[in-house]
């Protein structure tokens, strides 16, 4: 065990005030005839030897046998010099505590952490040294502090190197973050422009299809309107003939009815023969529908990255650029809305000249 001589008063007092049995400060110290001192309680716990009706105790330090007084251990003389040293120690401790932070005190023994155990690499108090670090290499903190500070400073060199490297990395990351954000905003703008253009194409297709649907509707309604007029005129003629005959039968004399019978019958035959009811049935039907020929709009493009660490989208990466993909889709939409020529009842054609 390597120690260095020290004139530190408190350290010497600490050593002199430590009981060799309990390794703590003396409590009610008693001095034996061999001039060794111990706590009264420590002496009371020592085993006794009996010889010739007399009890003896053995000094824990020198093994000297001392007869036990009739009144017990308490009858041994009080070690007044130790009590005086204890008062002096408490006074120096109070003075030292004014400038010693709480963390400089041993949490186990409440004493000042004055030693550094080189073996365990930790700070200890005198009691710790006696109890748990007895055969370790230790030194006074005041003597070894500068040496250990130098070691810490030497260890800071690689830390500083790492700090500089990390600062460069952080700078590069911040720069790359700005690039990615700027590119992201650009891609969002491209997406918006592409969708707006597609919406424009869809709006134009909507306009053409709407115009076409209205034209088909109007033409069919026109045919039906002409049929309705013809049917209404025929019905009016039939009603006139019917009214004339009914009126003649109701108000005419037998002579008058019979006189005009032939004429009325010929008129009714002529009218009924001139009306073809079958031709007046609706020629047009509400059978026109929207012929959907739209390609899927669920997938109109991909966001492609060539970074080795970036996750690719589940869609297959295409060689075409976003602009080429957009143009192809728009072209497909335009072709899909060009309806082929269709005939309705052999009379009308739609889908051209829109």
C-alpha positions as CSV (number, residue, x, y, z in Angstrom):
1,X,0.0,0.0,0.0
2,X,1.5,3.3,-1.0
3,X,0.8,6.4,1.1
4,X,2.3,9.8,1.2
5,X,3.1,11.7,4.4
6,X,0.7,14.6,4.9
7,X,0.5,17.4,7.4
8,X,-3.2,17.6,7.0
9,X,-4.6,18.0,10.5
10,X,-8.0,16.6,9.8
11,X,-6.7,13.5,8.2
12,X,-4.5,12.7,11.2
13,X,-7.4,13.4,13.6
14,X,-9.6,11.1,11.5
15,X,-7.1,8.3,12.0
16,X,-6.7,8.8,15.7
17,X,-10.4,9.0,16.3
18,X,-11.2,5.7,14.6
19,X,-11.9,2.7,16.9
20,X,-9.9,-0.3,15.6
21,X,-12.8,-2.6,16.5
22,X,-15.9,-0.9,14.9
23,X,-13.8,1.2,12.5
24,X,-15.9,4.2,13.3
25,X,-15.4,7.3,15.5
26,X,-15.0,6.5,19.2
27,X,-18.2,6.4,21.3
28,X,-17.5,6.8,25.0
29,X,-13.9,5.8,24.6
30,X,-12.2,3.7,27.4
31,X,-8.5,3.2,27.9
32,X,-7.0,-0.1,28.9
33,X,-3.9,-0.6,31.1
34,X,-2.0,-1.3,27.9
35,X,-2.8,2.2,26.8
36,X,-5.0,1.1,23.9
37,X,-8.4,2.7,23.6
38,X,-11.7,1.3,22.4
39,X,-15.4,2.2,22.5
40,X,-17.1,1.0,25.7
41,X,-19.7,-0.9,23.6
42,X,-16.9,-2.6,21.7
43,X,-15.2,-3.7,24.9
44,X,-18.5,-5.0,26.3
45,X,-18.9,-7.2,23.2
46,X,-15.5,-8.9,23.6
47,X,-15.4,-12.5,24.8
48,X,-14.1,-12.9,28.4
49,X,-11.8,-15.5,29.9
50,X,-12.3,-16.8,33.5
51,X,-9.4,-17.8,35.7
52,X,-9.6,-18.3,39.5
53,X,-13.0,-16.6,39.7
54,X,-11.6,-13.6,37.9
55,X,-12.7,-12.5,34.4
56,X,-10.2,-11.3,31.9
57,X,-10.5,-9.6,28.5
58,X,-7.9,-9.6,25.8
59,X,-6.8,-6.3,24.1
60,X,-7.9,-6.5,20.4
61,X,-4.6,-4.7,19.5
62,X,-1.9,-6.2,21.6
63,X,-3.7,-9.2,23.1
64,X,-2.7,-8.1,26.7
65,X,-4.9,-9.7,29.3
66,X,-6.6,-7.3,31.6
67,X,-8.7,-8.2,34.6
68,X,-12.3,-7.0,34.3
69,X,-13.3,-4.6,37.1
70,X,-16.1,-5.6,39.4
71,X,-18.3,-2.8,38.0
72,X,-17.6,-4.0,34.4
73,X,-16.1,-2.3,31.4
74,X,-17.6,1.1,32.4
75,X,-15.1,1.2,35.3
76,X,-12.1,1.5,32.9
77,X,-10.7,5.0,32.8
78,X,-12.2,7.4,30.2
79,X,-9.9,8.4,27.4
80,X,-10.3,12.1,27.9
81,X,-7.6,12.9,25.3
82,X,-9.8,11.2,22.6
83,X,-12.8,13.3,23.6
84,X,-10.7,16.4,23.3
85,X,-9.5,15.3,19.9
86,X,-13.0,14.6,18.9
87,X,-14.1,18.2,19.8
88,X,-11.2,19.6,17.9
89,X,-12.1,17.4,14.9
90,X,-15.7,18.5,15.0
91,X,-14.6,22.1,15.1
92,X,-12.3,21.7,12.0
93,X,-15.1,19.7,10.3
94,X,-17.6,22.6,10.8
95,X,-15.1,25.0,9.4
96,X,-14.4,22.8,6.4
97,X,-18.1,22.2,5.7
98,X,-18.6,25.9,5.1
99,X,-16.7,25.6,1.8
100,X,-17.2,21.9,1.0
101,X,-20.1,21.1,-1.3
102,X,-22.5,18.3,-0.2
103,X,-21.3,16.0,-2.9
104,X,-17.8,16.0,-1.3
105,X,-19.2,14.1,1.6
106,X,-19.3,10.3,1.8
107,X,-22.9,9.1,1.4
108,X,-22.2,6.0,3.6
109,X,-20.3,7.6,6.5
110,X,-21.0,11.3,6.2
111,X,-17.3,12.1,6.2
112,X,-15.3,14.2,3.8
113,X,-14.1,12.5,0.6
114,X,-10.4,13.2,0.9
115,X,-8.9,10.1,-0.8
116,X,-8.9,8.7,-4.3
117,X,-8.6,4.9,-4.7
118,X,-6.4,4.2,-7.7
119,X,-7.4,0.6,-7.6
120,X,-11.2,1.2,-7.8
121,X,-10.9,4.6,-9.5
122,X,-13.2,6.3,-7.1
123,X,-13.2,8.9,-4.3
124,X,-13.4,7.6,-0.7
125,X,-13.3,8.8,2.9
126,X,-11.0,7.5,5.6
127,X,-13.5,5.1,6.9
128,X,-14.0,3.7,3.4
129,X,-10.3,3.2,3.1
130,X,-10.1,1.3,6.4
131,X,-13.2,-0.9,5.8
132,X,-13.4,-1.5,2.0
133,X,-10.1,-0.3,0.4
134,X,-7.5,-1.4,3.0
135,X,-5.0,-3.0,0.7
136,X,-5.7,-0.8,-2.4
137,X,-3.5,1.9,-3.9
138,X,-4.9,5.3,-2.9
139,X,-3.7,8.9,-2.6
140,X,-4.9,12.2,-1.2
141,X,-7.1,14.0,-3.7
142,X,-5.2,17.2,-3.2
143,X,-2.0,15.4,-4.3
144,X,-3.3,13.5,-7.3
145,X,-6.0,15.8,-8.7
146,X,-3.7,17.6,-11.1
147,X,-2.4,14.3,-12.5
148,X,-5.9,13.0,-13.2
149,X,-7.0,16.3,-14.7
150,X,-4.1,16.0,-17.2
151,X,-5.3,12.5,-18.1
152,X,-8.8,13.8,-18.7
153,X,-7.5,16.5,-21.0
154,X,-5.5,14.0,-23.0
155,X,-8.7,12.0,-23.5
156,X,-10.5,15.1,-24.8
157,X,-8.4,15.1,-28.0
158,X,-10.3,12.3,-29.8
159,X,-13.6,13.9,-28.5
160,X,-12.7,17.2,-30.1
161,X,-11.9,15.3,-33.4
162,X,-15.3,13.6,-33.3
163,X,-17.0,16.9,-32.6
164,X,-15.4,18.6,-35.6
165,X,-16.3,15.6,-37.8
166,X,-19.9,15.6,-36.6
167,X,-20.3,19.3,-37.1
168,X,-19.3,18.8,-40.7
169,X,-21.8,16.0,-41.0
170,X,-24.5,18.2,-39.5
171,X,-23.7,20.9,-42.0
172,X,-23.9,18.5,-44.9
173,X,-27.2,17.1,-43.6
174,X,-28.7,20.6,-43.2
175,X,-27.6,21.4,-46.8
176,X,-29.0,18.2,-48.1
177,X,-32.2,18.8,-46.2
178,X,-32.6,22.1,-48.0
179,X,-32.0,20.4,-51.3
180,X,-34.6,17.7,-50.6
181,X,-37.2,20.2,-49.4
182,X,-36.7,22.4,-52.5
183,X,-36.9,19.3,-54.8
184,X,-40.1,18.2,-53.0
185,X,-41.7,21.6,-53.6
186,X,-40.7,21.4,-57.2
187,X,-42.2,17.9,-57.6
188,X,-45.5,19.0,-55.9
189,X,-45.7,21.9,-58.4
190,X,-45.1,19.5,-61.3
191,X,-47.9,17.2,-59.9
192,X,-50.3,20.2,-59.6
193,X,-49.5,21.4,-63.2
194,X,-49.9,17.9,-64.6
195,X,-53.3,17.3,-62.8
196,X,-54.5,20.8,-63.9
197,X,-53.7,20.0,-67.5
198,X,-55.5,16.7,-67.2
199,X,-58.5,18.4,-65.6
200,X,-58.5,20.8,-68.6
201,X,-58.6,17.9,-71.0
202,X,-61.3,16.2,-69.0
203,X,-63.3,19.5,-68.9
204,X,-63.0,19.7,-72.7
205,X,-64.2,16.1,-73.0
206,X,-67.1,16.9,-70.7
207,X,-68.0,19.8,-72.9
208,X,-68.0,17.7,-76.1
209,X,-69.9,14.8,-74.5
210,X,-72.5,17.2,-73.1
211,X,-73.0,18.8,-76.4
212,X,-73.3,15.5,-78.1
213,X,-75.8,14.2,-75.5
214,X,-77.9,17.3,-75.9
215,X,-77.9,17.0,-79.7
216,X,-79.0,13.3,-79.5
217,X,-81.7,14.3,-77.0
218,X,-83.0,17.2,-79.1
219,X,-83.1,15.2,-82.4
220,X,-85.0,12.3,-80.8
221,X,-87.4,14.7,-79.2
222,X,-87.9,16.5,-82.5
223,X,-88.9,13.2,-84.2
224,X,-91.3,12.4,-81.3
225,X,-92.7,16.0,-81.5
226,X,-93.6,15.6,-85.2
227,X,-95.2,12.2,-84.5
228,X,-97.2,13.7,-81.7
229,X,-98.5,16.6,-83.9
230,X,-99.5,14.1,-86.6
231,X,-101.3,11.9,-84.1
232,X,-103.1,14.9,-82.6
233,X,-104.2,16.1,-86.0
234,X,-105.5,12.6,-86.9
235,X,-107.3,12.4,-83.5
236,X,-108.9,15.8,-84.1
237,X,-110.2,14.7,-87.5
238,X,-111.7,11.5,-86.1
239,X,-113.3,13.5,-83.2
240,X,-114.8,15.9,-85.7
241,X,-116.3,13.1,-87.8
242,X,-117.6,11.3,-84.8
243,X,-119.2,14.5,-83.4
244,X,-120.8,15.2,-86.8
245,X,-122.3,11.7,-87.0
246,X,-123.4,11.8,-83.3
247,X,-125.0,15.2,-83.7
248,X,-126.9,14.1,-86.9
249,X,-128.2,11.0,-85.1
250,X,-129.2,13.1,-82.1
251,X,-130.8,16.1,-83.7
252,X,-131.6,15.2,-87.3
253,X,-134.8,13.8,-88.6
254,X,-135.0,10.3,-90.0
255,X,-135.3,11.8,-93.4
256,X,-132.1,13.9,-92.9
257,X,-130.1,11.0,-91.4
258,X,-131.0,8.7,-94.2
259,X,-130.4,11.3,-96.8
260,X,-126.8,11.9,-95.6
261,X,-126.1,8.4,-94.5
262,X,-124.1,7.5,-97.6
263,X,-122.0,10.7,-97.4
264,X,-121.3,10.2,-93.7
265,X,-120.2,6.6,-94.2
266,X,-117.9,7.5,-97.0
267,X,-116.4,10.3,-94.9
268,X,-115.8,8.0,-91.9
269,X,-114.3,5.4,-94.3
270,X,-112.1,8.0,-95.9
271,X,-110.8,9.3,-92.6
272,X,-110.1,6.0,-91.0
273,X,-108.4,4.8,-94.1
274,X,-106.1,7.8,-94.2
275,X,-104.8,7.3,-90.7
276,X,-102.1,4.6,-90.2
277,X,-101.9,4.2,-86.4
278,X,-98.9,1.8,-86.7
279,X,-96.8,4.6,-88.3
280,X,-97.6,6.9,-85.4
281,X,-96.1,4.6,-82.7
282,X,-92.9,6.2,-81.2
283,X,-90.0,5.8,-83.6
284,X,-87.4,7.0,-81.1
285,X,-86.4,5.3,-77.8
286,X,-84.5,6.4,-74.7
287,X,-81.8,3.9,-75.5
288,X,-78.8,6.2,-75.8
289,X,-76.1,5.7,-73.1
290,X,-72.6,7.0,-72.3
291,X,-70.1,4.7,-73.9
292,X,-67.3,4.8,-71.4
293,X,-63.8,4.2,-72.8
294,X,-61.7,5.7,-70.0
295,X,-58.3,4.3,-69.1
296,X,-57.6,3.8,-65.3
297,X,-56.9,7.1,-63.5
298,X,-55.8,5.3,-60.3
299,X,-52.1,5.4,-61.5
300,X,-51.1,8.5,-63.4
301,X,-47.4,8.6,-62.5
302,X,-44.6,7.7,-60.1
303,X,-42.2,9.6,-57.9
304,X,-38.8,8.0,-58.9
305,X,-35.7,8.2,-56.8
306,X,-32.3,6.8,-57.7
307,X,-30.9,7.1,-54.1
308,X,-29.5,3.8,-52.9
309,X,-31.1,4.1,-49.5
310,X,-34.5,5.4,-50.5
311,X,-37.5,3.2,-50.7
312,X,-39.0,2.7,-54.1
313,X,-42.7,2.9,-54.7
314,X,-44.5,-0.4,-55.3
315,X,-45.1,0.5,-59.0
316,X,-42.5,-0.5,-61.5
317,X,-40.0,2.3,-62.2
318,X,-40.4,3.5,-65.8
319,X,-37.8,5.0,-68.0
320,X,-40.2,7.7,-69.2
321,X,-40.1,11.1,-67.5
322,X,-43.1,12.6,-65.8
323,X,-43.7,14.9,-68.7
324,X,-43.7,12.0,-71.2
325,X,-46.1,10.0,-69.0
326,X,-48.4,13.0,-68.7
327,X,-48.5,13.5,-72.5
328,X,-49.2,9.9,-73.2
329,X,-52.1,9.9,-70.7
330,X,-53.6,13.1,-72.1
331,X,-53.4,11.6,-75.6
332,X,-55.2,8.5,-74.5
333,X,-57.9,10.5,-72.9
334,X,-58.4,12.6,-76.1
335,X,-58.6,9.4,-78.3
336,X,-61.0,7.7,-75.8
337,X,-63.5,10.6,-76.2
338,X,-63.6,10.5,-80.0
339,X,-66.8,8.6,-80.5
340,X,-67.2,6.4,-83.7
341,X,-70.1,7.2,-86.1
342,X,-73.4,5.8,-84.9
343,X,-76.8,5.7,-86.6
344,X,-80.1,6.1,-84.8
345,X,-83.0,4.5,-86.7
346,X,-81.0,5.0,-89.9
347,X,-81.6,8.7,-89.9
348,X,-79.0,10.5,-87.7
349,X,-75.3,10.4,-87.2
350,X,-73.4,11.7,-84.2
351,X,-69.8,11.9,-83.0
352,X,-68.3,14.0,-85.9
353,X,-68.1,17.7,-86.4
354,X,-68.1,18.4,-82.6
